[in-house]
């Protein structure tokens, strides 16, 4: 179960994650004051264009309807209240400070904040305007602000003892019930927390129930239909936020889809590393394992093959949606099984090549890029990446849409490029997986197979030889329209291609070269003669055509004195 897995992740990571009622939050600006509430300066906590410093503060309130203030931190509308339209928000923020003061009447930092707001808005603005950061701040009121006493090392909002009483009061007022995650009885949450996710204009919840929309039962409303305790809800949402964080190493994003992954150990077992051939004892720490497991998982995306490990592993595919996060895919399996499937994927994608590559294995990114118009993954149907990942982790046939897209891109790019290795690898992997359990269907090999007599493959081989011959004999190449048509209607095109070959062969003065090509041409042609050139190649044989074309062309470019080839 997704929520239980996230809850368990939080429990194993509780020392490094915020405790109940708090969360990591980016604070962009700090308002420095003294004990008497006098404004001293603004400080920017921006790290770079994308990031601000994170602090553990009181958990953000849900704002599905109406204005609500966070505890001791918030955006510029609430904290500064510069415009008349912001007065309501600013008053709510001040009221929240007063609530904190009830439980901490003698705290210097809280009294300093109250003294700051005892001053008139006009006098505060006059002080702000003397600060060099104020011009920037006025244009960025959506950022988060917090206070700090001059000389203190921490923000006032970081002082947990200040906001804990308010969190506990909220907990005590909730109705009780049995939590579906823990099975324990306790206060239940009415609304689940929203989480930032890439591609969504605002935060969204993983669990949500629309009022009066058919989800209510037995007189229950909203999240009470799926009872989750306040503390369990905090745990799983905190885990989700960590996994989705900007700096998270446990996520991968393709298009609008976000994939998060983490490991979980059932007991404190030693983890075997086949890479170094030794065993490493580790505590039950999912991040410790993910740090190494991600090498394996990221191998799918980067194209690098890494060490398979033994553990349990979760993969969750998410997509933004209005008001809530959509679960696209969920997979849980042992790492042994997961690693086997990845290795199977890499092996299925192996293909002969005649040049070195930085990434010797075909990963998901290059697969999607080479299948997309202009190499832009955003041009592909969004569900294709999900279907491809599903094929990889489950060992099932690759999506037919991927195969069709690659065929389209090969034909579209032929005027400028020959068949790319990755594209040939995709065609080969698709066909081999589709007929994996069919004993009557011969498997396509990594490199040229002269015994493979499939008509599509043979036609592709012949096209490659005729094209290379013309390049060597005349310095020109067979026109693109011939190759594209030959892959669909061989009987229409090949007679003309062979006539051209005979024409140039008669004029060729290099007898050795002529005999070299003549031997290969007739060797292939004699395998085609029994059936003749087909009127039309079917969808799958069109793919075999380009595999044969690629295999033969690579073979022609391979030095005959060195037949050692590398695979991709």
PLY file of the C-alpha trace (Angstrom):
ply
format ascii 1.0
element vertex 568
property float x
property float y
property float z
element edge 567
property int vertex1
property int vertex2
end_header
0.00 0.00 0.00
1.36 3.39 -1.00
0.48 5.27 2.19
1.88 2.50 4.41
5.15 2.43 2.44
5.49 6.21 2.77
4.62 6.01 6.48
7.30 3.34 7.02
9.81 5.48 5.14
9.13 8.37 7.53
9.51 6.13 10.58
12.91 4.90 9.39
13.98 8.47 8.64
12.45 10.23 11.64
15.81 11.51 12.90
16.47 13.43 9.69
12.88 14.47 8.99
10.82 17.11 10.81
8.97 15.94 13.91
5.19 16.04 14.21
3.65 19.41 13.39
6.69 20.81 11.56
8.19 20.69 8.10
11.09 21.88 5.97
10.20 25.18 4.33
12.13 27.53 2.10
12.42 30.97 3.70
13.60 33.62 1.25
13.72 36.69 3.48
14.42 37.16 7.18
13.31 40.23 9.13
15.93 40.95 11.80
14.62 42.79 14.89
15.91 43.48 18.38
14.27 42.50 21.67
12.22 45.71 21.66
10.83 44.97 18.21
12.85 47.59 16.38
13.50 46.75 12.72
17.20 46.28 11.95
17.43 44.88 8.42
16.24 42.39 5.83
18.41 39.38 5.03
18.11 37.27 1.89
18.34 33.51 2.27
18.41 32.83 -1.45
21.07 30.31 -2.44
20.74 30.61 -6.22
18.05 31.30 -8.82
16.20 28.10 -8.00
16.72 27.60 -4.27
16.39 29.27 -0.90
17.63 28.04 2.47
15.31 25.56 4.18
14.33 25.69 7.83
12.22 23.43 10.05
9.17 25.49 10.98
5.54 24.87 11.95
3.72 22.90 9.27
1.86 25.03 6.74
-1.89 25.31 7.13
-4.22 24.20 4.36
-5.81 27.07 2.45
-8.46 25.36 0.36
-10.88 28.15 1.29
-10.54 31.38 3.24
-7.49 33.10 4.69
-5.44 31.29 7.35
-2.11 32.24 8.82
0.86 30.00 9.40
2.60 30.04 12.77
5.45 32.59 12.97
6.19 32.50 9.21
4.26 33.17 6.02
4.31 35.04 2.72
4.65 38.80 2.35
0.91 39.51 2.41
0.59 38.01 5.88
3.93 39.08 7.38
4.35 42.60 5.95
0.80 43.70 5.12
2.09 46.50 2.91
-1.08 47.15 0.92
-4.55 47.95 2.22
-5.84 44.73 0.64
-3.34 42.82 2.78
-4.62 44.13 6.12
-6.87 41.12 6.76
-3.99 38.72 6.17
-1.60 40.72 8.33
-4.11 40.82 11.21
-4.46 37.03 11.05
-0.68 36.67 11.29
-0.57 38.98 14.32
-3.42 37.05 15.98
-1.44 33.85 15.53
1.56 35.46 17.28
-0.72 36.40 20.17
-1.91 32.78 20.39
1.72 31.70 20.69
2.28 34.38 23.35
-0.52 32.93 25.50
1.58 29.79 25.98
4.91 31.68 26.10
4.18 34.97 27.90
7.76 35.64 28.95
9.53 34.67 25.74
11.79 37.49 24.53
11.48 36.64 20.83
7.66 36.53 20.84
7.43 39.76 22.81
9.85 41.31 20.35
7.58 40.33 17.43
4.52 41.76 19.21
6.38 45.01 19.88
7.32 45.14 16.20
3.65 45.01 15.22
2.64 47.48 17.95
4.28 50.10 15.77
2.12 51.67 13.09
2.29 50.28 9.56
3.49 53.68 8.33
6.47 53.72 10.70
7.35 50.15 9.76
7.27 51.00 6.06
9.51 54.04 6.64
12.06 51.76 8.28
11.72 49.18 5.48
12.37 51.77 2.77
15.82 52.51 4.17
16.85 48.91 3.55
18.49 48.13 0.15
16.56 44.84 -0.15
13.13 46.44 0.16
12.77 47.29 -3.55
13.35 43.63 -4.41
10.99 42.46 -1.66
8.09 44.62 -2.85
8.14 42.73 -6.13
8.36 39.33 -4.43
5.66 39.27 -1.77
4.79 35.67 -2.62
8.06 34.57 -0.98
8.17 33.24 2.57
9.27 35.54 5.41
10.31 34.85 9.01
11.76 36.79 11.94
15.06 36.54 13.76
16.29 38.28 16.90
19.54 40.12 16.33
22.35 37.99 17.72
20.37 34.73 17.58
21.56 31.80 15.47
18.08 30.52 14.65
14.86 31.95 13.30
12.06 32.58 15.77
9.89 30.28 13.64
12.44 27.47 14.20
11.94 27.46 17.96
9.77 24.40 18.31
8.75 25.04 21.90
6.91 28.16 20.70
4.53 26.48 18.26
4.20 22.99 19.81
1.26 23.96 22.10
-0.76 25.19 19.10
-0.09 21.97 17.19
-1.18 19.85 20.16
-4.41 21.86 20.59
-5.29 21.20 16.95
-4.62 17.50 17.49
-6.82 17.30 20.59
-9.87 18.80 18.87
-9.99 16.20 16.06
-12.52 13.31 16.17
-11.06 9.89 16.90
-11.16 6.66 14.94
-9.09 3.69 13.74
-6.35 4.71 11.30
-6.24 2.64 8.09
-2.45 3.02 7.95
-1.41 2.07 11.48
-4.51 0.23 12.70
-4.36 2.31 15.87
-7.08 4.49 17.34
-6.39 8.21 17.49
-7.39 11.69 16.29
-8.32 11.65 12.58
-7.43 14.22 9.95
-10.27 16.00 8.12
-8.18 17.32 5.21
-4.89 15.83 4.08
-1.93 18.11 3.49
-1.05 19.41 0.04
2.38 18.79 -1.45
4.28 20.75 -4.12
4.77 18.74 -7.32
6.39 19.76 -10.58
3.91 20.79 -13.25
1.21 21.90 -10.80
0.52 25.61 -10.40
-0.23 25.10 -6.71
0.23 22.41 -4.09
-1.92 19.29 -4.34
-2.92 16.43 -2.05
-2.26 12.74 -2.64
-5.50 11.77 -0.87
-8.65 13.85 -1.32
-12.42 13.43 -1.24
-14.73 15.91 -2.96
-17.74 16.89 -0.85
-21.12 15.63 -2.13
-19.57 13.91 -5.15
-20.45 10.30 -4.44
-17.50 9.51 -2.17
-19.33 10.01 1.13
-20.68 6.94 2.93
-22.23 6.16 6.30
-22.68 9.87 6.98
-18.94 10.58 6.72
-17.43 13.51 4.85
-14.07 14.41 3.30
-11.05 12.44 4.57
-13.15 10.73 7.26
-14.29 8.39 4.45
-10.76 6.98 4.47
-9.76 7.50 8.12
-6.13 8.45 8.65
-4.80 9.54 12.01
-3.35 13.03 12.34
0.12 11.69 13.09
0.07 9.04 10.34
-1.04 11.69 7.84
1.80 13.91 8.97
4.27 11.04 8.58
3.33 9.99 5.05
2.99 13.58 3.75
6.38 14.49 5.27
7.94 11.49 3.53
6.30 12.45 0.24
7.52 16.04 0.52
11.06 14.83 1.14
10.97 12.51 -1.86
9.54 15.29 -4.07
11.88 18.00 -2.81
13.82 20.03 -5.38
17.10 18.54 -4.18
15.78 14.99 -3.80
17.98 12.29 -5.27
15.05 9.90 -5.08
13.13 11.28 -8.03
13.27 11.47 -11.81
11.08 13.73 -13.96
10.05 13.05 -17.56
7.59 15.45 -19.13
4.87 16.09 -16.57
5.45 12.74 -14.85
7.49 12.54 -11.66
8.89 9.17 -10.58
9.97 8.73 -6.96
11.70 5.64 -5.63
12.98 4.39 -2.31
14.13 1.23 -0.64
12.93 -0.53 2.50
14.60 -3.32 4.42
12.42 -5.80 6.33
15.21 -6.47 8.82
18.79 -5.48 9.54
20.36 -7.69 6.90
23.73 -7.34 5.27
23.64 -5.94 1.79
25.69 -7.78 -0.82
27.61 -5.74 -3.36
28.51 -7.85 -6.38
30.45 -4.92 -7.80
33.21 -5.19 -5.19
32.53 -8.82 -4.29
32.21 -8.12 -0.58
29.38 -7.74 1.93
28.54 -4.49 3.68
26.50 -4.41 6.89
24.04 -1.53 6.98
21.33 -0.40 9.37
17.70 -0.28 8.29
18.19 3.05 6.48
16.34 3.39 3.15
18.42 6.42 2.12
21.66 4.53 2.73
20.42 1.88 0.34
18.88 4.30 -2.13
22.20 6.10 -2.30
23.57 2.94 -3.88
20.36 1.59 -5.36
19.82 4.85 -7.23
22.95 4.02 -9.21
21.10 0.98 -10.44
17.79 2.79 -10.95
19.42 5.87 -12.51
21.13 3.44 -14.89
17.76 3.13 -16.62
17.65 6.86 -17.17
21.32 7.64 -17.76
22.20 4.49 -19.67
24.88 3.29 -17.23
24.73 -0.25 -15.92
25.30 -0.50 -12.19
25.39 -2.93 -9.29
22.24 -4.91 -8.48
21.46 -4.97 -4.75
19.17 -7.11 -2.59
16.37 -5.24 -0.83
12.75 -4.20 -1.26
12.11 -1.35 -3.63
9.22 0.99 -4.44
8.54 3.09 -7.53
5.71 5.62 -7.59
4.75 7.54 -10.73
2.85 10.79 -10.11
1.24 13.42 -12.30
-0.13 16.87 -11.40
-3.88 17.34 -11.44
-6.34 19.96 -10.29
-6.48 19.88 -6.51
-4.80 16.51 -6.07
-1.87 14.41 -7.20
-2.68 11.60 -9.63
-1.08 8.21 -9.05
-0.14 6.93 -12.50
1.76 3.80 -11.54
2.87 1.97 -8.41
5.36 -0.86 -8.28
6.76 -2.78 -5.34
9.19 -5.66 -5.72
12.42 -7.09 -4.38
15.59 -5.51 -5.66
16.79 -8.84 -6.97
13.78 -8.98 -9.28
14.08 -5.30 -10.11
17.77 -5.66 -10.95
17.09 -8.71 -13.12
14.54 -6.76 -15.14
16.94 -3.87 -15.65
19.71 -6.19 -16.78
17.24 -7.87 -19.12
16.37 -4.46 -20.56
20.02 -3.61 -21.15
20.66 -6.96 -22.81
17.60 -6.66 -25.02
18.83 -3.24 -26.16
22.33 -4.42 -27.07
23.25 -3.69 -30.69
26.45 -3.77 -32.72
28.22 -0.46 -33.32
31.43 0.75 -34.89
32.31 3.63 -32.59
32.76 4.26 -28.88
30.00 5.74 -26.75
30.16 7.33 -23.31
27.02 5.38 -22.38
27.40 1.79 -23.55
23.84 0.86 -22.61
20.57 2.21 -23.92
18.66 4.02 -21.17
15.13 5.43 -21.10
16.12 9.03 -21.81
17.92 8.23 -25.09
15.10 5.86 -26.05
12.46 8.56 -25.65
14.63 11.27 -27.21
15.38 9.25 -30.32
11.68 8.42 -30.75
10.57 12.05 -30.43
10.26 14.73 -33.11
13.28 16.99 -32.79
14.57 14.85 -29.94
12.16 16.60 -27.54
10.48 14.19 -25.16
7.64 16.70 -24.69
6.58 15.90 -28.27
5.74 12.31 -27.32
2.44 11.15 -25.81
2.80 11.52 -22.05
1.74 7.95 -21.31
4.55 6.57 -23.48
7.19 7.12 -20.77
4.95 5.32 -18.25
4.38 2.42 -20.64
8.10 2.20 -21.39
9.06 2.20 -17.71
6.40 -0.42 -17.03
7.95 -2.61 -19.74
11.40 -2.22 -18.23
10.53 -2.99 -14.62
8.11 -5.81 -15.43
9.97 -7.38 -18.36
6.91 -7.11 -20.61
6.86 -6.25 -24.35
7.83 -2.69 -25.20
5.02 -0.31 -26.25
3.95 -0.64 -29.89
3.67 3.16 -29.96
7.41 3.37 -29.28
8.15 0.99 -32.15
5.90 2.95 -34.53
7.43 6.28 -33.49
10.94 4.99 -34.16
9.96 3.79 -37.64
8.49 7.24 -38.36
11.62 9.03 -37.12
13.95 6.79 -39.15
12.10 7.61 -42.37
11.84 11.30 -41.51
15.58 11.58 -40.77
16.93 9.49 -43.65
17.69 12.57 -45.78
20.20 13.73 -43.17
21.11 10.65 -41.15
21.49 6.93 -41.45
19.77 4.65 -38.93
20.95 5.53 -35.42
22.23 2.68 -33.20
19.65 3.44 -30.49
16.80 3.26 -33.00
18.01 -0.05 -34.38
18.32 -1.31 -30.80
14.72 -0.32 -30.04
13.37 -2.09 -33.13
15.33 -5.23 -32.28
14.30 -5.20 -28.60
10.62 -4.65 -29.43
10.46 -7.58 -31.86
12.49 -9.95 -29.69
10.38 -9.25 -26.60
7.10 -9.57 -28.47
8.02 -13.06 -29.66
10.09 -14.01 -26.62
8.04 -17.14 -25.88
7.41 -18.09 -29.51
9.79 -20.95 -30.31
8.95 -20.74 -34.00
10.13 -17.13 -34.25
13.87 -16.75 -34.66
15.52 -14.18 -32.38
17.24 -11.18 -33.97
20.90 -11.08 -33.00
23.09 -8.20 -31.83
25.11 -8.08 -35.04
24.76 -9.16 -38.66
23.23 -12.62 -39.00
23.76 -14.06 -42.48
21.59 -17.06 -41.64
18.51 -14.99 -40.75
16.30 -15.33 -43.82
13.40 -13.06 -42.90
12.40 -11.23 -46.10
12.29 -7.81 -44.43
15.74 -8.30 -42.91
17.16 -9.50 -46.26
15.68 -6.53 -48.13
17.23 -4.17 -45.60
20.61 -5.84 -45.97
20.43 -5.60 -49.76
19.45 -1.92 -49.61
22.47 -1.17 -47.41
24.86 -2.95 -49.80
23.44 -1.24 -52.90
23.65 2.13 -51.18
27.24 1.63 -50.00
28.29 0.38 -53.42
26.99 3.53 -55.11
28.77 5.69 -52.52
32.07 3.92 -53.20
31.64 3.70 -56.96
30.17 7.10 -57.80
30.50 9.24 -54.68
26.71 9.65 -54.55
24.06 7.84 -52.54
20.78 6.14 -53.31
18.06 8.70 -52.96
16.04 8.77 -49.76
12.78 8.06 -51.55
14.19 4.72 -52.71
15.10 3.62 -49.16
11.78 4.71 -47.64
9.78 3.03 -50.40
11.97 -0.10 -50.29
11.07 -0.55 -46.61
7.36 -0.66 -47.49
6.95 -1.86 -51.11
10.15 -3.74 -52.09
8.77 -5.15 -55.37
8.19 -1.64 -56.69
11.60 -0.20 -55.84
14.24 -2.93 -55.83
14.16 -3.64 -59.61
15.21 -0.02 -60.22
17.82 -0.16 -57.47
19.36 -3.32 -58.96
19.39 -1.78 -62.44
21.28 1.19 -61.03
23.70 -1.19 -59.34
24.35 -3.06 -62.62
24.79 0.24 -64.45
27.46 1.50 -62.06
29.05 -1.92 -61.74
29.73 -2.09 -65.49
31.42 1.31 -65.41
33.49 0.62 -62.31
37.20 0.35 -63.15
38.19 -1.04 -59.75
37.78 -4.75 -60.40
38.56 -5.77 -56.82
35.88 -3.46 -55.46
33.36 -4.61 -58.06
33.88 -8.28 -57.19
33.71 -7.55 -53.47
30.24 -6.01 -53.77
29.09 -8.47 -56.41
29.70 -11.35 -54.01
27.67 -9.74 -51.21
24.82 -8.58 -53.49
24.25 -11.99 -55.07
24.68 -13.77 -51.75
21.73 -11.79 -50.37
19.76 -11.76 -53.64
19.90 -15.55 -53.94
18.15 -15.83 -50.55
15.37 -13.54 -51.81
14.83 -15.28 -55.19
12.76 -18.24 -53.84
9.97 -15.91 -52.69
10.77 -12.82 -54.71
10.47 -9.24 -53.53
7.20 -8.86 -51.59
4.57 -6.43 -52.79
4.38 -4.96 -49.31
6.21 -5.50 -46.03
4.01 -5.73 -42.97
4.45 -3.47 -39.94
6.94 -5.74 -38.19
8.96 -6.62 -41.28
9.40 -2.90 -41.91
11.27 -2.82 -38.60
13.30 -5.87 -39.58
14.16 -4.08 -42.83
15.88 -1.26 -40.94
17.58 -3.67 -38.55
18.99 -5.59 -41.52
19.95 -2.29 -43.15
21.74 -1.18 -39.99
23.48 -4.53 -39.37
24.72 -4.75 -42.95
25.93 -1.15 -43.09
27.87 -1.55 -39.83
29.40 -4.74 -41.19
30.47 -2.98 -44.39
32.20 -0.27 -42.37
33.95 -2.73 -40.07
37.57 -3.35 -40.99
37.85 -6.86 -42.34
41.18 -7.42 -40.61
39.59 -6.57 -37.25
36.15 -8.10 -36.85
36.12 -7.34 -33.12
33.03 -5.22 -32.64
31.61 -3.45 -29.66
28.03 -3.55 -28.53
25.74 -0.86 -27.35
0 1
1 2
2 3
3 4
4 5
5 6
6 7
7 8
8 9
9 10
10 11
11 12
12 13
13 14
14 15
15 16
16 17
17 18
18 19
19 20
20 21
21 22
22 23
23 24
24 25
25 26
26 27
27 28
28 29
29 30
30 31
31 32
32 33
33 34
34 35
35 36
36 37
37 38
38 39
39 40
40 41
41 42
42 43
43 44
44 45
45 46
46 47
47 48
48 49
49 50
50 51
51 52
52 53
53 54
54 55
55 56
56 57
57 58
58 59
59 60
60 61
61 62
62 63
63 64
64 65
65 66
66 67
67 68
68 69
69 70
70 71
71 72
72 73
73 74
74 75
75 76
76 77
77 78
78 79
79 80
80 81
81 82
82 83
83 84
84 85
85 86
86 87
87 88
88 89
89 90
90 91
91 92
92 93
93 94
94 95
95 96
96 97
97 98
98 99
99 100
100 101
101 102
102 103
103 104
104 105
105 106
106 107
107 108
108 109
109 110
110 111
111 112
112 113
113 114
114 115
115 116
116 117
117 118
118 119
119 120
120 121
121 122
122 123
123 124
124 125
125 126
126 127
127 128
128 129
129 130
130 131
131 132
132 133
133 134
134 135
135 136
136 137
137 138
138 139
139 140
140 141
141 142
142 143
143 144
144 145
145 146
146 147
147 148
148 149
149 150
150 151
151 152
152 153
153 154
154 155
155 156
156 157
157 158
158 159
159 160
160 161
161 162
162 163
163 164
164 165
165 166
166 167
167 168
168 169
169 170
170 171
171 172
172 173
173 174
174 175
175 176
176 177
177 178
178 179
179 180
180 181
181 182
182 183
183 184
184 185
185 186
186 187
187 188
188 189
189 190
190 191
191 192
192 193
193 194
194 195
195 196
196 197
197 198
198 199
199 200
200 201
201 202
202 203
203 204
204 205
205 206
206 207
207 208
208 209
209 210
210 211
211 212
212 213
213 214
214 215
215 216
216 217
217 218
218 219
219 220
220 221
221 222
222 223
223 224
224 225
225 226
226 227
227 228
228 229
229 230
230 231
231 232
232 233
233 234
234 235
235 236
236 237
237 238
238 239
239 240
240 241
241 242
242 243
243 244
244 245
245 246
246 247
247 248
248 249
249 250
250 251
251 252
252 253
253 254
254 255
255 256
256 257
257 258
258 259
259 260
260 261
261 262
262 263
263 264
264 265
265 266
266 267
267 268
268 269
269 270
270 271
271 272
272 273
273 274
274 275
275 276
276 277
277 278
278 279
279 280
280 281
281 282
282 283
283 284
284 285
285 286
286 287
287 288
288 289
289 290
290 291
291 292
292 293
293 294
294 295
295 296
296 297
297 298
298 299
299 300
300 301
301 302
302 303
303 304
304 305
305 306
306 307
307 308
308 309
309 310
310 311
311 312
312 313
313 314
314 315
315 316
316 317
317 318
318 319
319 320
320 321
321 322
322 323
323 324
324 325
325 326
326 327
327 328
328 329
329 330
330 331
331 332
332 333
333 334
334 335
335 336
336 337
337 338
338 339
339 340
340 341
341 342
342 343
343 344
344 345
345 346
346 347
347 348
348 349
349 350
350 351
351 352
352 353
353 354
354 355
355 356
356 357
357 358
358 359
359 360
360 361
361 362
362 363
363 364
364 365
365 366
366 367
367 368
368 369
369 370
370 371
371 372
372 373
373 374
374 375
375 376
376 377
377 378
378 379
379 380
380 381
381 382
382 383
383 384
384 385
385 386
386 387
387 388
388 389
389 390
390 391
391 392
392 393
393 394
394 395
395 396
396 397
397 398
398 399
399 400
400 401
401 402
402 403
403 404
404 405
405 406
406 407
407 408
408 409
409 410
410 411
411 412
412 413
413 414
414 415
415 416
416 417
417 418
418 419
419 420
420 421
421 422
422 423
423 424
424 425
425 426
426 427
427 428
428 429
429 430
430 431
431 432
432 433
433 434
434 435
435 436
436 437
437 438
438 439
439 440
440 441
441 442
442 443
443 444
444 445
445 446
446 447
447 448
448 449
449 450
450 451
451 452
452 453
453 454
454 455
455 456
456 457
457 458
458 459
459 460
460 461
461 462
462 463
463 464
464 465
465 466
466 467
467 468
468 469
469 470
470 471
471 472
472 473
473 474
474 475
475 476
476 477
477 478
478 479
479 480
480 481
481 482
482 483
483 484
484 485
485 486
486 487
487 488
488 489
489 490
490 491
491 492
492 493
493 494
494 495
495 496
496 497
497 498
498 499
499 500
500 501
501 502
502 503
503 504
504 505
505 506
506 507
507 508
508 509
509 510
510 511
511 512
512 513
513 514
514 515
515 516
516 517
517 518
518 519
519 520
520 521
521 522
522 523
523 524
524 525
525 526
526 527
527 528
528 529
529 530
530 531
531 532
532 533
533 534
534 535
535 536
536 537
537 538
538 539
539 540
540 541
541 542
542 543
543 544
544 545
545 546
546 547
547 548
548 549
549 550
550 551
551 552
552 553
553 554
554 555
555 556
556 557
557 558
558 559
559 560
560 561
561 562
562 563
563 564
564 565
565 566
566 567
